[in-house]
Amino acid sequence: MNFDLTEEQRMLQETVGQLAERQCPPTEIHKRLESDEHDAALWSSLSGLGLPGLAIDAAHGGAGLEILDLAVVSETLGYHAVPGPFLGHVLAAHAIGLGGSEEQKKSWLPALASGERIATIAFGEAGSVWDPEHWSLSGSGSLTGEKTFVPSAADADLIVVGLTGGQLGVVEKGASGLAIEPVDCADLTRRVFHVSFDDTPCETLPGGAAAAPAVRDVGLSLLAADAFGGSHRLLDMCVEYAKTREQFGVTIGSFQGLKHQLANMALDVEPNRGLYWFAAYAQDHAPEEAQRMAAIAKAHITDRYMQIGRDSVEAHGGIGFTWECDVQIWFKRAMFDRAFLGTPSEHRERAVQLAPWAA
């Protein structure tokens, strides 16, 4: 078995990476951190590559590719810390594709595939509740209640909402009783919002109960991919800094202690590549392993990302934690990846419960 990316997947990563290098160098990201406006030009460029519709079926305007293709794109976006609504958008589109009626798919998916309309997911509830089994927001035809930590909610035309019983519903932008408030958060490349509903019209997805766990697991796989890309970028930044920063007349890369630290970081990062690959691959090809592998990948890789972030701050010395230093951008993305859709400890517990020997 040749467990590797295809030539097409590598070309996709390279193309997305080249676009990110042109439009999202760290200097530009710093500027965007100080603005809460949606970067329409960047989203248009990503849409021009077909990224919003990558996993939407061809019949509804997408490319009809697999979750692994989404994941390798997520790795690249994570490596370059590309801001924007990609994560919430592709998960919402996946939810509609899996759980929507044919009429709903025809109504919403083509515009989502082209990037003309933006979508997101509202799964989080107070008390760090993320899993479909524990959602408490209920409603039939209309919603009254709250969701929190909703990514890019202010820019979204559609919000896929997690409902009690693991159901899914869709609320459209401008619906009556819909209120969106920004949440103070660390990662300003992926802003989150508090969303409240007051008798707000909601259209239920008929297959939502079956789709919700799958969407959650795809989300875990994409977060793991983003975390791998981000941790790899931090490692590369530390190596470059060690080659150029001088102390006592020599580059700090010549210090044995730092060499050991960088070597340990590399050993922490590289083995995670195959873990996120298989977690994403399993979503389409190994359903019996998909839930557990997504939980393991999310728990382990996002945990490692946080540690690589801490190590990178140390490797950059006194400037590592400052606003002006690029390290803080990726460190804060690590905080998002670790917390969104549940913490590593929660998913390690799920992985144990899902193990064959735990049955």
N, C-alpha and C positions, 0 to 999 in steps of 0.2 A: 504494500500500500504506500503510495507516494503522498504523504501528508504534508502538503505545501500549497501555497497560493498558486493560482493559475497565472499565466502570462497576462490575461485580461485584468485580473484583480490587481496585479502589480502595476500595470499601466494606469488603472483607475487611481491607485494611491499616489502614483507619481504626478498625475495630472492635477489632482486635488492639492497636493503639496506645492506644486509650482504656483497655482493660483494663490494659495495662502501666503507663500513667500512674497508674492507681489503686493497683495492687498492687506496683509496682516502681519507686517514685521512688528517686533515689540514696540517700536516707536509709535506706530499707529494704534496698537492695542492700548497703550498708556493714554492716548487721547480719548479713546472710546470709553475707558473706565470712568472718565469724568463727565460723560454724557449719558442720559437715560433714554435717548432717542433710538428707535430701531434703525439699524444701518441697512436701508433699502437697497443701496448700491451693492453691498456685499451679498445680501440675500439674492439679488438678481443674478449676480455672477455664479453663485452656487446653484441657483435654479437653471442657469444656462448649461451647466454640466449634467443636469438631470438628477441632482442629489435628492430633492424633495420627493421624487417619485420612484426612487431606485427600487424599492420593494413592492410598489403598487403594480398590480397585474396590467399587462399590456392592453387588455380590453378597456381599461379605464384610464389610459393615457400614461401609464408608468412603464418602467423598464422590465418589470417582472423578474427581478433578480432575487437573491436569497439573503438571509439574515447575515451570513458571513460577509457578503458584499457590503452591507450596511456597517458591519463591525470594522472592516478594514478602513472604511471612510472615517468612522468614529475615531480610530487610532490616529489617523492623520490630522483630523481636526483637533484632537487632544494634544498632539505633538506641537501644533502651532497655536494652541489656545484660541482657536477661532471663535469669536463671539456670535451669538444669535440663537434662533429658535429651533435648530436642527433636531435636537434630542426629542423635545416634546412633540414636534411636528411629525416625525416619522413614526413615533409610537401611537399618536392619535390616528394617523392614516392606517396603520396596521390594525388598530382596533376596529375601525370602520370596515376595512377589508375582510377581517375575520368574522365580525359580528353583525354587520349591517345587512339590511335587506337589499335586493337588487335595485330597488328604487332609490334607497339611500346612497348606495355606492355610485349610481349614475349621477345623483344630484351633487355629491360632495367630492368624490375622488379625483375627477379630471382637473379641477381647479387646484386641489392639493398637490397633485402630481406635477403640475407646471410651476408651482410656487406662487401662483396668482393669489391664492388664499393661504393663510397660515393657521395651523391648528396646534393644540397642545393638550396635555392630559392633566386632570385634577384628581389625583389619587390620595394625596396626603390629608390626614385629619389630625386634630389636636391630640397630643399624647403620643406622637410619633407612630401613628397608625397608617400603614401603607398597604397591607395585604387585603385582597378582595374579600377574604373570609371575615374580616373585622370591620368593613365599612359600615357606617351607621346612618349616612345621609339617605333618606328615602323620599319617594315621591312618584306619582303616576300622572304624567302629563305636565306636572309642575313641581318645582323644588323649593323648599325653604330650609336653609341651613348654611353650612360653611365648609370650605375646603382651604387648605393652607399649603404653602410652598409649591405654588403652581408656576411652572417656568413659562416666561414670556407671555403671561396672561394678558398684559396690556396690549400686545401686538396681535393677539390671536383673533381670527374670524370665527373659529369653532373651538369649543372646549369639550373634550370627552371626559365625562364625570363618572367617577366610581360610585355606585349606589349599593344600598343594602342588599344582601344576598348575592353579592358579586356581580350584580348587573351593571350595565353601562348605559349612559344617556348622553345626548349631545345638546349643548346649549349654544346658540348662535350669538355673535357679537351684537350688542345693542338690545338684547332681550330685556323686557321689563323686569325690574327687581334685581338685575345683575349689578353688583358693585365690586370693583377691583381696586385694591389698595396695595402699594409697594411694601415689601418686607425688607427690613434692614438686614443685609446679608454680606458675607465676606467675598464671595465670587461675583464680581461685577461683570464678568463676561457672559454669565447666564443668570439674569436677575429672576427672582421669584416673587410671587404676589399672594396676598390673601384674597380669596374670592368668596363672596357671600351671595346667597339667593333668597329672594323674598317673593314667593309665589311666581317664580320664574319659569316660563315655558321650557319644556325639555322633551326631546324626542328620544324614546328608548330604542336601543339597538336590540333586535329580537334574539340575536345570538350572543349577546353580551356576556352571559354567565359562563359560557364556554370560552369566549375570547379573552376575558380579563386575566386569568392566570398566565396565559400565553404571552399577552402583552407585557405583563409584569416581568416574565422571564426574559423576554427580548430586551426590555429595559435594563435588566441586570447585566446582560451580556454586553450591551453597548456601553454601559458605565465602566465595565471592566476593560473594554477596548480603549476607551478614552483615557482611563487611568494608566494603561500600559504606555500609550503614546506620550502622555504627560511625564511619566517617570523617566522614560527614555530621553525626553528633551532635557529634563533637569540633569541627568547624568552627563549628557553631551555638553551642557553649559558649564558644569563643574570641571570637566576635563579641559575645556577650552580656557577657563579661568586659571586653572593650575598651570597651563602652558605660558600664560602671559603675565600673571601677577608676580611681582618681585618683592622679596624681603631679604634683607642682609646681602643684597647684591646678587641673589640667585632667584630663579623662578621657584615658586612654592611647590611646583610639581616634582622637584627633586627631593622633597622632604619625605622620608620613609613613612611617617605616620599618615600623611595625606595619601600617599600611594596605596597604603593598605585600605584606607577608608574608601577610595574610589574603586578599588578592586572589589570590596565587599558590596558596594552599591551596584556594580555591574552584575555580580552574582545574584543580587536580589531582584534585578530587573529582567534580565534576558530569559530565564526559564518561564516567565509568565506568558510569553508569546503563544506558545502552544496551548496553554490553558484557556485563554480567551478565544483562540481559534476554535477549539473543540466545543466550548460552551455555545458559540454562535452556530457552528455546524450542526450541533445536536438539535437545534430548534427546528430544522427542516428534515433531518435525516435520522435522528435517534431519539424519538419522542419519549421513550422509556427512561432516558437519561437526562433529558433536557432540563427539567426542573432542578434536579440536584446539581448538575454541572453549572447552571447559571448562578445558583446560590454560592457554590464554592468559588467560582471565578470572581464574582462580585466581592465576596468577603475577603479573599486573599489578596487580590491585586489592588483593591482600593486601600487596604491596610498597608501594603507595601508602598503605595504611592505616598501616603502620609509620612512614612518613615523616610523615604527618599527626599521628601520635602524638608524634613527636619535636618537630615544630613547635608542637604544642599545649602541651607541657611548657615550651618556650621562651616562648610567648606568655603563659603564666601566671606567668612569672618564678620567684622563689625557692620558691613553694609548689607548682609544677607537678608535682614528682615525689613529693610527700609522700602518706602513707596517707590523710590527711584530705581531700585534694583529689580531686574526682570524676574528674579526668583519668586518674588511674592505673588506674581500673577499665577504661576503654576501651583504654588503651595495652596493658594485659595481655591483653585479648581480641585485640588486633591480633597479639600474639606467638603466641597459639594459632592464629589463622586462617592465619598465615604458615607455621607449622610442620606443622600437622596434614595428613595425606595427602600430604606432600612439600613441599619448599621451592620458591620461585619459580624458582631456577636449574634444578632438576630438571624442572619443567614447561615451562620455555622450551625446554630441550633436547628434550623430548617433542614440543612444538609444531613444532619444526623438522623432526623425523623424520616427523611426520604430514603435513607440507605437501605439496601435490601436486607441487611442483617438486623435492622431495627424493626422489621415487620413482625 
